[in-house]
């Protein structure tokens, strides 16, 4: 602000000086031009004589030029001086001009500053020239866009059956950050096409925005309708899990996010957001966030076919298709194709531990326990001392040979879990399963010791803590 006033004062001073200086200074007579012209003609006569001496012109040409120059000299010769008459205007006295200069010195700045204080905005920030022809409104959007949206809304009142118009209005109001109005626009659009999953997603997203990120009943029902048409839709799966977390069902949210991550290709663009959600929820349960994140499916060979940019994307353009085919059979074929490609690659690259873990997880999703155990065995052969692989191997053994409630675990699974504890004594899964085996073997003291160690690793407010505490209290 200080710089503005300095610049304004400087410009005012320069303007006043330009107006006042001609009136304030003493008048100076203009030089007599005839004297200058006479000097020029004399120089021309001298140059003419030199050209004649050098032979550049002959005598006749010299006489002609000399006559013309002489005529011009006579034409500008001053007439005989005459005394001034009373009709000649007298120059204004200097005092009168200086009075005018003093008046301008006072009136110009006073008038300029009075006008600026009356109509100016000294508190207004600088504005680029491009924005002056299209000034923004209070919400920061250009006025012409807001006006166009208003005209579209007025037209839709006269033409309420225009489905594309309502969808365009919903998108525009979303961009203008007017979520409540966007909800009404999407509702009109969905009323014209009730089973359109794109419109269901868009209305659900608008409802979430209007409710400050809360997934309430209406949005939940819309996403469930999307899942009924497109099983595995990543956006619907993500927000339904978020709704469970907001409702206090943290275990249900974690399970849904884990399933979504396991069923997503490794290069899915929404996967980082899902991983963050899993890590946050795992921390709530006192689990290792890294271990809680499951391996994903192999990367898609054509990632352009995966449509949503993220589970939180909104609008028909971003949620027009699911990450996987909507038909269950086609989806199963695609998963099988990706799993087979990964298995073929690992056959030529058997040292890829991460690849074997992804393949084992994929077989687990497909419920192919034999293949799951084979894949995790390859990973274990490459890293026999990794606790997470030892636990995964034990889980594969338990999945392959399920036992009745209260029965002991497979011996090889117990051996793998004990090996995991030998490497990392605080491995929660190993403590949990070994406690179950000890209780089934009639060794309550050993089970109690294992589960007490597990409680020390868990958050007292987590459901896992409550479950382990209940098991402890039930030991005889």
N, C-alpha and C positions, 0 to 999 in steps of 0.2 A: 504494500500500500504506500509506503514512503517513497519508493521508486516511482510510482505512478504520479504522485504529487510533484516530485522533482521534475519529471519529464513534462508534465502539464505546465508548470511554471516557466520552464525553459522555452517551450513553444510559444507561450503567451508573450514572453519578453522579446523573442525574435520578431513576432508579428508586430508588436507595438513599435519596436525600433524601426522596422521597415516602413511603417506609416509616418512616424514622427520625424525621422532624420531629414527627408527632403524639405520639410517645412521649417526645421530648426536651423539648418546650416545657412550661411550667408550665400546669396545668389552670386554666381560667377558668370561673367559674360561668355557667350559662345564665341569661339575663334572665327575670324573673318575668312570665309572659304575662298573668296576671290584672290586673296594673297597666295594661298596654296596653289590655286589654279595657275596664276601668273608664273609661279616658280616652276610648275610642270612644263608650261609652254616654253619658257626660256631654256629649260633643259632640252626640249625637243628641237629648238633652233640650233643649239650647240651640237647636238647629235647629227642634225642635218648637214651642218658645215663639215663635220668630220667624215660623213659618208661621201660628200662631194669630193673632198681631198683624196680619199682612198679610191675613188673611181667607182664606187658602188652605184652611183646614180649620175646622170648627165646634168648639164646646166639647166636644161628645160624642165626636167623633173624637180630639180632643186628650187627653181623659181616658183613652180606651181605649189609645192609643199610650203614654201616660205610664205606665199600669199595667203594660203589657207590658215596657217598658224597665226599670222598677223591679224587676220579677220577675227579669229577667236579671241585674241588678246584685246582687240578693240571692243568686242562684245561684252567682256567682263570688266572693262575699265570703270572705276567708280565715277558716278556723276558729280558735278560740282556740289560742294556742301551747301545745304540750305538750313536756315535756322529752324528749330523745332516750333511747331504750332500748338495751339491749345487743344487741337483735336487728337494729338498723339496720346495714347493711354499711358499714364504714369505707373510705374511698378508699385505694387503694394508695399507699404512700409514694413520693415522686418518685425516690428512689435506685433502687428496684426497676425502674421503667419505663426509667430511663436505662441500667441494665445490659442490658436487653433491646435497647435502641436500639444500644448499642455492639456487642452480639453480631451484630445484623443488619448493621451497618456493615462488619463484617469478613467474615461468612459469605456474604452475598449476592454481592459481587464475586468472592470466592474460588471459590464454587461455579460461578458463570456462566463465569468464565474457564477453570476446569478442564474443564468440559463442552465448551467450544468448542475448546480445544486437543486434546481427545480425539477429537471427531467432526467438527470444522469443517474447512474448506478455505480458509485465508487466501490461497492462491495461485490460486484459481479465479477466472477473469475474470467480469465482469458478464454476465448473461444476460437477454434480454428475457422478459417474462412469457409471451408466446405460445409461446416455445420450451421453457418449463419442463415443459409437459404432454407434449411430444414431443421428448425430448432427443436431440441428434445423436450418432452414433457417432464413432469416431476419424477416419473419412474425411469427416466433415462432412455426411453425408446423414442425414435424419431416420430414427429407429429404425423407425417404422411402414412406411416405404417398403422398407427393407432386409428387414423381416420379411415383407412381401408378396411380394417377389422370392424369398425363401427358400421360402415356401409354394408359389409357382408352380413352382419347380424340383422340389420334392418331388412335386407333382401330376404333372409331366411324366414323372417316373420311372415312375409307374403308368400314364400315358397317353402313351406315346412317339409315337403317330401323330397328335398334335395339332399340325398345321402352324402354325396361328395362335398357339398357345401358345409354340412355340419361337421364332417371330419376335418375339413380345412379350418373351420372356425375353432375346433378343439385344439388343433395343432398350434394355431396362431395365439390363442389365449394362453396356452401352456408356455410359449416363448415369451409372452408379455408378463409372465409370472402372475397370472390371474387364475389360480387353480380352481376356485369355487365356480367361476363362470365356465371354465373348461369342463368341469364335471357335468354341468347341465348340457353343454354342447355334445359331449360324448354320449350322454344318455339319449338325446334326440337321435343321434346317429345309430346307436345300438337298437333303439325302438324300431328303426326302419330295417334292420338286418340282425335279428335277435341271436342267431347262431354264428355270427362272424367272430372268430377267435381273435382276430387283430383288434377289432373294436372292443372286445371284452378286456384284452390286455390294456388298451389305451385308457378305458374308463377306470380300470383298477389302479393304474399308475396315477391317474389324476386324483382319485380318491385318497391315495397314500400321500400325495403332495398336499392336498387340501387338509389332511389331518396330521400335518407335521411329521410324516414318516411312519405313522401307526398303521398297521395292517388290520383294519376293523372287519366286521362280519361281511359287509357288502363286497369289499375288495377280496376277501378270502373266498367267497362264493364264486366270484368271477374267475379267479385263478383256478379254482377246482373245476370249473366248467372248461377252462382252457386245457387242463390236464386230461379231462375226459375225452377231448378231441385229439390232443397231441400228447400222448404219454411221454414223460421225460422232458417236457418243455423246460428249459433251464430257468427262464425268467419266473414262470409260475412256481417251479420247485423252490427257487431261492426265497421268494417272498412268502410262500406258505411256511417255510422253515423259520423265517424271520417273525412271522405272526405267532408261531408257537413259542419262540423265545420271549417275545413281548408279553405273552400270556402266562409265562412262568414255566412252560414245559421245556426246560433247557435240554433234557436228554432227548426229547423228540426232535428239537431243532438240530442238535448235533448229529443225530442219526440221519436226518434228511440231508443236511449239508454234506455229510460224509458219503452218502449214497450218490448225491449229485456229482461230487468230485470223482468218485470211483467210476461213474458212467460217462465222464466227459473225456474227450481227447486231450492229450497233454498240451496241445497248442490251442485249446479253446480260449478265446479272449476273456471269457467271464471267470476263468478258473482262479486267477489271483484274488478276486474278491471273495470267492467261496473259500479259498484257503485261509484268508484273513478271518473270516467268520468262524471257521473250524478252530483256528488257533486261539481266538478270543474265548470261545466256549470251552475249549480244553483247559485253558488257564483257570476258568471258573471252577472246573472239576478237579483242579490240582494235577492235571495230566501234563505230560510233556507235549507242547504244541507240535513239535516236529514229528513225533511218533503218532500223533493223532491224525495227521493228514495222510490219507491213503494214496497209494500210487494210482495214477490215472491211466486211461486207455492209451494205446499208441497214438501218435499224432496223425491227424487226417492228412492224406496225401494231397487233397484239394481243400485247403482251409477256407477258400472263398465260399464254399457251400455251407459253412456254418454261419447262420444268419445273425443272431443277436450280437451286438458289440459287448454287452455285459448283461447280467441278470437284471440290473436296475435301469436298463434302457427303456424308453417309453415311446409310444407312437407306433402306427402300423408299419412304417418303413423299417424300424429297427427290430420289430418282433414279428415279422411276417411269417417266419418259419422257425421250426425248432432246430436244436443243434443236431438231432438225429432224425431219421425218417419217422413220420407219424404212424405209419402202418406197423403194427407189432412184428409181423413176419419180416418185413423189409428191414426194420430196425435190427432184428436178430441176425439177419444175413450180413448187415453191415458190420456189426460187432464181431461176428464170426470171421469175416474177411480181414478185419484189422488184427484180430488175435492171431489168425493163421500167418499173416505177414510178419508179425512180431516173432512168432515162433520160428519161422523160416530164417529170419535174420539172425536170431540167437543161435541157430544151429551152426552158423558160420562165424559167430562172434560169441563164443561161450564164456568169455571173461567179463561180459557186461552185467555186473551185479544189479544195477538199477533196472536193466531190461528184464532180468529174471523176476525181480520183485513186481514189476508192472504186469508181467505175464501171469504170475501167481494170483495177483489181485483180480485180473480179468477172469481167470478160471474160477475164482471164488464167486464173482458176480454171476457167472454162467452156471454155478453149482456143479462144476466138474471137479470133484475132489481128487480124483486120481491125477489128473493133469496139474491141479494146484500143488499137490504134494511133490510131484516130479519137478516142477519149476522152482519151488522154494528149496528143494534139495540141491539143485544146481547152484543157487545163490549161496547156500550154506557151505558147499564145497569150496567156493571162492573166498568166503569170509566166515570161518567157523567160530570166531570169537566175537561176532557182533551180536549184542543182546537182542536187538530188534529182529534180526533174522532167526535167532534161536527161538524167540517167542512165536514168530510167524510159522516156523517149522512145527512147533508144538501145537499150534492152533490148527494147522493143516492135518496133523495126525488125529486130533480130536474130531475134526470135521469128517475125516475118512472113516473113523470107527466110533460113531456116536455111542454113548453109554446111557443107561437109565439114570434118573436122578438119584444121587446118593452113592453111585458107583465110583470106583477109582478111575483115574485117568490112565491112558495107555502108558506102559513103562517107558517107551522111547520119548513120549511127550514129557514125562516127569524128568527124565534124564536131561532133556534139552532145557527145561525151565531151570533146573538146578545149575546147569552150565551158565545160563544167562545171569543168575544171581551171583555166580562165582566171578563174573566179569563186572557186573554192576549190581551192587547189593540193594539198591533202591528201585529196581525195575518193578513197577506196579503190577503189570500183568503176571509176572512170575510169582510175586508174593500172593496174589489173589488165587491163581490156579493151584499153587502148591498148598495153600491153606485149605482149599476144597478137597484136594487129594488126602491131606492129613486127617481132615475131619471124617472123610469116608473110610479111612483106614482105622478109625477108632483111636486117633491120637490127638485128643483135644488140646493138650498142652502145646504140641508142635503147631497146631492150627492157630491157637491163640497167639503164640509168639510171632508167627508170620503176619497175621492180620493186624496185630498191634503195630508192627513195623510199617504196614501199609497205611494205617490211619495217620501215622506221623507224616506221610507224604501227601495226604489229601486235605482239601479245604473243608473245614468243619461245616460250612454251609452248603456243601455240594450233596446231591443225591447219592453219589457213590459212598461218601463218608457215612451217610445214614444206613445204607445197605450193609456195609462192612460192620458197622456198630451193631446192627440187628443180628447179623450172623455170630458176632462175638458173644452177645448176650444169650444166644441160643445154645452155645456150647455147654455140654454137661461136664 
